[in-house]
Amino acid sequence: MWWKALLASFGLIFVAELGDKTQLAILTLSAKYGFRQVFMGAAAAFALLNALAVSVGVALYELVPEKAIKYAVSAAFILFGLFMLLPERKKEGKGTAVPEADGDLIPQSRADLEGDREGNDAGAPGGRDEDNERSPRLPAGAVIAKHARGPFLSAFLMVGLMELGDKTQLSLLALAAKYSYPALVFAGGTLALWATSLIGALVGAGLGRVIPQAWMRRISGVIFIAFGIINLF
């Protein structure tokens, strides 16, 4: 049914992105530039990436037998879920950054992000001082975005670089291959990513004080595995 495509894409993508590095990086840019332009840039990038993922999924739906798609989608979501259940490795030495499984580093709290921003403003001409050395590092996409001109382009580049080939884009590809409603899969996934961007920009790290990031990853992992198993029947 059509509503299953919408609910599955919205629900899975929403829980997968809560507390993700992209959400926290959007928080960083919002603290620097303000909410509106950052959100618009992130929203545009999400829409473009989702359109690409859904287009590939539709092509697979037309070319690959239905049974093969069913098993491939289930395997993909179970693997995504197991990946999200893996414990995070904490970096030894200075700083409080935690490596995500793909190697990017994300800040732990809004206080850390604010401290990093204030340290850059008050630092030496080279932009580095002792306090700044202890600040958490931003993900690679956010570092590149810092050199872009303007909040819209910064957010667009950041999201585009960080989400290209990420689990959420691959999940939408799999959902578009499973369901025959590509427009609804696109709408559900895009609305979910816009919603998490709003949370990241407006609420910030407050959610992380209520639900620890490790638990959000575990919850997402269990939901992904459950979806993969249910899809087999």
C-alpha positions as CSV (number, residue, x, y, z in Angstrom):
1,M,0.0,0.0,0.0
2,W,1.1,3.6,-0.7
3,W,1.1,4.6,3.0
4,K,3.6,1.9,3.9
5,A,6.1,3.5,1.5
6,L,5.6,6.9,3.1
7,L,5.7,5.7,6.7
8,A,8.7,3.3,6.2
9,S,10.8,5.9,4.5
10,F,10.0,8.7,7.0
11,G,10.3,6.5,10.1
12,L,13.5,4.7,9.2
13,I,15.4,7.8,7.9
14,F,14.2,9.9,10.9
15,V,15.5,7.5,13.6
16,A,18.7,6.9,11.6
17,E,19.6,10.6,11.5
18,L,18.8,11.5,15.1
19,G,22.1,12.4,16.7
20,D,24.0,11.8,13.4
21,K,27.1,13.8,12.6
22,T,25.3,15.8,9.9
23,Q,22.7,16.9,12.4
24,L,25.4,18.1,14.8
25,A,27.3,19.8,12.0
26,I,24.1,21.7,11.0
27,L,23.9,22.8,14.7
28,T,27.5,24.2,14.3
29,L,26.7,26.2,11.2
30,S,23.4,27.5,12.7
31,A,25.3,28.8,15.7
32,K,27.6,30.7,13.4
33,Y,25.3,32.0,10.6
34,G,21.7,31.7,12.0
35,F,18.9,29.3,11.2
36,R,17.2,30.2,8.0
37,Q,19.9,30.1,5.4
38,V,21.6,27.1,6.9
39,F,18.4,25.1,6.9
40,M,17.6,26.1,3.3
41,G,21.0,25.0,2.2
42,A,20.8,21.7,4.0
43,A,17.2,21.1,2.8
44,A,18.3,21.7,-0.9
45,A,21.2,19.2,-0.5
46,F,19.0,16.6,1.1
47,A,16.4,16.9,-1.7
48,L,19.0,16.5,-4.4
49,L,20.7,13.5,-2.8
50,N,17.3,11.8,-2.2
51,A,16.3,12.4,-5.8
52,L,19.4,10.6,-7.0
53,A,18.9,7.7,-4.6
54,V,15.3,7.2,-5.5
55,S,16.1,7.4,-9.2
56,V,18.6,4.6,-8.9
57,G,16.1,2.6,-6.8
58,V,13.4,3.0,-9.5
59,A,15.9,1.7,-12.1
60,L,16.6,-1.3,-9.9
61,Y,12.9,-1.9,-9.4
62,E,12.4,-2.0,-13.2
63,L,15.5,-4.2,-14.0
64,V,15.9,-6.6,-11.1
65,P,13.4,-9.4,-10.3
66,E,11.1,-8.7,-7.3
67,K,12.3,-11.7,-5.2
68,A,16.0,-10.6,-5.6
69,I,15.1,-7.1,-4.5
70,K,13.2,-8.4,-1.5
71,Y,16.2,-10.4,-0.3
72,A,18.7,-7.7,-1.1
73,V,16.7,-5.0,0.7
74,S,16.3,-7.2,3.8
75,A,20.1,-8.0,3.8
76,A,20.9,-4.3,3.4
77,F,18.8,-3.2,6.4
78,I,20.0,-6.0,8.6
79,L,23.6,-5.0,7.8
80,F,22.8,-1.4,8.5
81,G,21.3,-2.3,11.8
82,L,24.2,-4.5,12.9
83,F,26.6,-1.7,11.8
84,M,24.7,0.8,14.0
85,L,24.8,-1.6,17.0
86,L,28.6,-1.8,16.9
87,P,30.2,0.1,19.8
88,E,31.8,3.4,19.1
89,R,35.6,3.7,19.7
90,K,36.7,6.6,21.8
91,K,39.8,8.4,20.7
92,E,42.7,8.2,23.0
93,G,44.5,11.4,24.0
94,K,43.3,15.0,23.8
95,G,39.8,16.1,22.9
96,T,36.4,14.8,23.4
97,A,35.5,13.8,19.8
98,V,34.1,10.4,19.2
99,P,34.8,8.7,15.8
100,E,31.8,7.5,14.0
101,A,32.1,4.2,12.3
102,D,33.1,5.8,9.0
103,G,35.9,7.7,10.7
104,D,34.4,11.2,10.9
105,L,34.7,13.0,14.2
106,I,31.7,14.7,15.7
107,P,31.4,17.1,18.7
108,Q,29.8,15.8,21.9
109,S,27.6,18.7,23.0
110,R,26.5,22.2,22.2
111,A,28.8,23.6,24.9
112,D,31.7,22.0,23.0
113,L,30.6,23.5,19.8
114,E,30.2,27.0,21.3
115,G,33.6,26.7,23.0
116,D,35.1,25.8,19.6
117,R,33.6,28.8,18.0
118,E,34.6,31.2,20.8
119,G,38.1,29.8,20.7
120,N,38.4,30.6,17.0
121,D,37.3,34.1,17.7
122,A,39.6,34.8,20.6
123,G,42.6,32.8,19.3
124,A,45.9,33.8,17.8
125,P,46.2,35.1,14.3
126,G,46.7,31.6,13.0
127,G,43.3,30.7,14.5
128,R,44.9,28.1,16.9
129,D,45.6,28.3,20.6
130,E,45.9,25.9,23.6
131,D,42.1,25.9,24.1
132,N,41.4,25.4,20.5
133,E,43.7,22.4,20.5
134,R,41.4,20.7,23.0
135,S,38.2,21.5,21.0
136,P,36.5,18.7,19.2
137,R,37.1,18.5,15.5
138,L,34.4,18.9,12.9
139,P,33.5,16.2,10.3
140,A,35.4,16.4,7.0
141,G,32.4,17.8,5.2
142,A,32.0,20.6,7.7
143,V,35.6,21.6,7.5
144,I,35.4,22.0,3.7
145,A,32.1,23.9,4.1
146,K,33.9,26.4,6.4
147,H,35.8,27.7,3.4
148,A,32.6,28.2,1.3
149,R,31.1,31.7,0.9
150,G,27.8,32.3,2.7
151,P,25.6,30.1,5.0
152,F,23.5,28.6,2.2
153,L,26.4,27.3,0.2
154,S,28.3,26.2,3.3
155,A,25.3,24.1,4.5
156,F,24.7,22.8,1.0
157,L,28.3,21.6,0.5
158,M,28.5,20.2,4.0
159,V,25.4,18.1,3.7
160,G,26.3,17.0,0.1
161,L,29.8,15.9,1.1
162,M,28.8,14.2,4.3
163,E,25.7,12.4,3.1
164,L,26.8,11.2,-0.3
165,G,26.8,7.4,-0.1
166,D,25.8,7.6,3.6
167,K,23.5,5.0,5.1
168,T,20.4,7.2,4.7
169,Q,20.9,7.6,1.0
170,L,21.5,3.9,0.6
171,S,18.4,3.2,2.7
172,L,16.3,5.4,0.4
173,L,17.7,3.6,-2.6
174,A,16.7,0.3,-1.1
175,L,13.2,1.5,-0.2
176,A,12.6,2.9,-3.7
177,A,13.7,-0.5,-5.2
178,K,11.2,-2.2,-2.8
179,Y,8.1,0.0,-3.2
180,S,6.4,1.1,-6.5
181,Y,5.8,4.6,-5.1
182,P,9.1,6.5,-5.7
183,A,7.5,9.9,-5.1
184,L,6.3,8.8,-1.6
185,V,9.6,7.3,-0.7
186,F,11.3,10.6,-1.8
187,A,8.7,12.6,0.2
188,G,9.0,10.5,3.3
189,G,12.8,10.5,3.4
190,T,13.1,14.1,2.6
191,L,10.6,15.2,5.2
192,A,12.5,13.0,7.8
193,L,15.8,14.7,6.9
194,W,14.3,18.1,7.0
195,A,12.8,17.3,10.4
196,T,16.1,16.2,11.9
197,S,17.7,19.3,10.5
198,L,15.1,21.4,12.2
199,I,15.8,19.6,15.5
200,G,19.6,20.0,15.0
201,A,19.3,23.8,14.3
202,L,16.6,24.7,16.9
203,V,17.0,22.2,19.7
204,G,20.6,21.4,19.3
205,A,22.3,19.0,21.6
206,G,19.4,19.1,24.1
207,L,18.0,15.8,22.8
208,G,21.4,14.3,23.5
209,R,21.0,15.1,27.2
210,V,17.7,13.2,27.3
211,I,18.6,10.3,25.1
212,P,22.4,9.5,24.9
213,Q,23.7,9.2,21.4
214,A,24.8,5.6,22.0
215,W,21.2,4.7,22.8
216,M,19.9,6.5,19.8
217,R,22.2,4.4,17.6
218,R,21.1,1.2,19.3
219,I,17.4,2.0,18.9
220,S,18.0,2.8,15.2
221,G,19.9,-0.4,14.8
222,V,17.2,-2.5,16.3
223,I,14.5,-0.8,14.1
224,F,16.6,-1.4,10.9
225,I,17.1,-5.1,11.8
226,A,13.4,-5.6,12.6
227,F,12.4,-4.0,9.3
228,G,14.9,-6.2,7.4
229,I,13.5,-9.4,9.1
230,I,9.8,-8.4,8.6
231,N,10.5,-7.7,4.9
232,L,11.3,-11.3,4.4
233,F,7.8,-12.4,5.2
